[in-house]
Amino acid sequence: MYISFGGIILMFVSAGTAFLARTKLSGFLARIVLAFSFICMVVAGLIVAYIVIGGPTSNFMR
């Protein structure tokens, strides 16, 4: 459960930093922030894929 929360938080961080880089920053700093945003989105996607492919667990609601 907490791993999926981490993925969701990374998605919010990615969206926020991409918005910041596109609207407020320029030049080299914007590229660095966009790269960070992309890395956060890739990691979040991998986490979500892991959770979805893993499926339900056998000890659900014990």
Protein Blocks (a to p, Z undefined) as FASTA:
>chain_A
ZZmmmmmmmmmmmmmmmmmmmmmggcjllmmmmmmmmmmmmmmmmmmmmmmmnopafkgo
ZZ
